Structures are given as C-alpha cells and as structure tokens.
Amino acid sequence: MTSPLTRHPGRLLVILVLLLHSVIVIYPLFWMITNSFKTTQQIFEASWTMPTVWVVENYVKAWQGGISAYFMNSVIVTGSTIVLTLALSSLAAFGMTRAEAGGAGRAAGLVLMACIGGMLVAPQVALVPLYKMMQALRLHDTHWALILMYTAYRLPITVLLIRAVFITVPRDLDDSAHIDGCSSFQTLWHVYLPMSRSILLTASVLTAYHAWNEFLFAIIFIDSDRLKTVPAGLMNFRDALMTDWGVLVAGLVISAAPIVLLFILAQRYFMSGFAAGAVKG
C-alpha cells in the first residue's frame, strides 16, 4: 500500500524544500545561541559544537556593558515609529478611500502613485540631503532623527496595505455611522480600524522589524553613545586589538530576541493580514 507522499511526488518535493529552508533559517539562530554561551577561545576552537561549559556571564557582561541602554533606545525609537506610522498611514488610507468613494478618484490616484514612487527611492540615494536637513532642523543626534526617517520610509508600503483593506469595508457601514452622527475621525476609529486589526498588526510587525534592525541611519544620524540603538551600539563591543566574541554574540542574541518573539507570537495575524493587504484592492 503506497503512502500519500509516494502517490504525490510533487508534495514530497515541496516538503523537502521547506525542510531545507527551515534548516537554513533556524541553524544560524541555533549557532548564535550556542556560541553566546562560550568563551572567545571556545568559539575559535569549537564553533560548531555545543558548549562544554555554559558561560552565562556573557549575557550579564553584555547587558551591563551597554546593551541595556541601547535596548531601551531601540524600544523608544521602534515604538514611536510604529505609532506614528500607523497613525499617519491610517489617516492617509482613510482619506484616499473617502476620496475615491466621493468621486475624487483622480486626486486619490495621484497620492497612490506618490506612495508607489516612494517605495522606489532607496534610503542611500537621499542620505546626504537628509543629513543636511536633520542638521538644519537641529534634529541630528536625537531620537527624532531616526523616528522621522523610519516613519517616512515605512509610510508608502503601510498606506498601500491599509488602503487595500479599507476599500473592502462596506459603504453601508460608513453611511450608518454618518447617520448616527459620527464625524469622519469617529468613523475611522469605530468602523474602519476595528475591521482592519490584522493588517494593522501586520504593518506593526513590518515596521518594528525595519526600525529595530536598521543600521545605516542609526550610525549616521546618532553620534552620542547614550542615544544609540542596539545595531549601532553593538559596534562598541568590537575592539581593534581584542574582542570578546562571546559577549558580542550574547548581545546579538539579546537584540534579535524581541523581533523573533514578535514574529512567533503574531504569526497567525501577520500572515492573514499580509494576505489581505496584498490581494485585495
């Protein structure tokens, strides 16, 4: 009696490819975690084996060596970026949806084209003018320099995702809210946003991933060590003559843990929201 996999070789191939992809994704994380419990000598001598002695002090040294401050800076920058991005994107998407329903589709189309155009601009291209602008506005070496930059570059894709869900909201609900005396903002708050929780969570995860791991802007717009985020702050753990690689890898684990946990906890909502925002509209 043949098994289902034998009768469907294509399914077996897909399973093998997915297993291979899982190994490629998971093994670097496993390698990083195991090496974070080793000394520098153990990492160089036996990098691919389990630790013989688990050096938990690496995490203590990493946290006391500055990761705690960098971690809080990343939380502030990432949290502020998420709130600002979702607020502006929701308002923009709501305005575009209302404009299209009210017959101003041309204006909404121009905004849509501007969002698509914004996705085509690489951050590196505008680095010099952005640096001069931050200097002129006296925002250089502040958290706002990163928050505004991250928000600006996450707005286009976030607006497109949220708009794709907003246009599926039945017009009758909008009219009912208007009849009940709701203002436009109240309609957005009580009708559109509750029906778009999955895409809002998806946009939050994508924004958090970008803001937490961004490195280029973090080392250019922030000079003070007390304001650095985790990716930029980890550079201080490297020394020209001697680097404690166990402590450095422990710092990498601490920096990666929040995003990994966020993806795991929000996976179900993330996938459903991303599918809704990508297909509809």
C-alpha positions, 0 to 999 in steps of 0.5 A: 500500500503506497503512502500519500507522499509516494502517490504525490511526488510533487508534495514530497518535493515541496516538503523537502524544500521547506525542510531545507529552508527551515534548516537554513533559517533556524541553524544560524539562530541555533549557532548564535545561541550556542556560541553566546554561551562560550568563551572567545577561545571556545568559539575559535576552537569549537564553533560548531559544537555545543558548549562544554561549559555554559558561560552565562556571564556573557549575557550579564557582561553584555547587558551591563556593558551597554546593551541595556541602554541601547535596548531601551533606545531601540524600544523608544525609537521602534515604538514611536515609529510604529505609532506614528506610522500607523497613525499617519498611514491610517489617516492617509488610507482613510482619506484616499478611500473617502476620496475615491468613494466621493468621486475624487478618484483622480486626486486619490490616484495621484497620492497612490502613485506618490506612495508607489514612487516612494517605495522606489527611492532607496534610503542611500540615494537621499542620505546626504540631503537628509543629513543636511536637513536633520542638521538644519532642523537641529534634529541630528543626534536625537531620537527624532532623527531616526523616528522621522526617517523610519516613519517616512520610509515605512509610510508608502508600503503601510498606506498601500496595505491599509488602503487595500483593506479599507476599500473592502469595508462596506459603504453601508457601514460608513453611511450608518455611522454618518447617520448616527452622527459620527464625524469622519475621525469617529468613523475611522476609529469605530468602523474602519480600524476595528475591521482592519486589526490584522493588517494593522498588526501586520504593518506593526510587525513590518515596521518594528522589524525595519526600525529595530534592525536598521543600521545605516541611519542609526550610525549616521544620524546618532553620534552620542553613545547614550542615544544609540540603538542596539545595531549601532551600539553593538559596534562598541563591543568590537575592539581593534586589538581584542574582542570578546566574541562571546559577549558580542554574540550574547548581545546579538542574541539579546537584540534579535530576541524581541523581533523573533518573539514578535514574529512567533507570537503574531504569526497567525495575524501577520500572515492573514493580514499580509494576505489581505493587504496584498490581494485585495484592492 
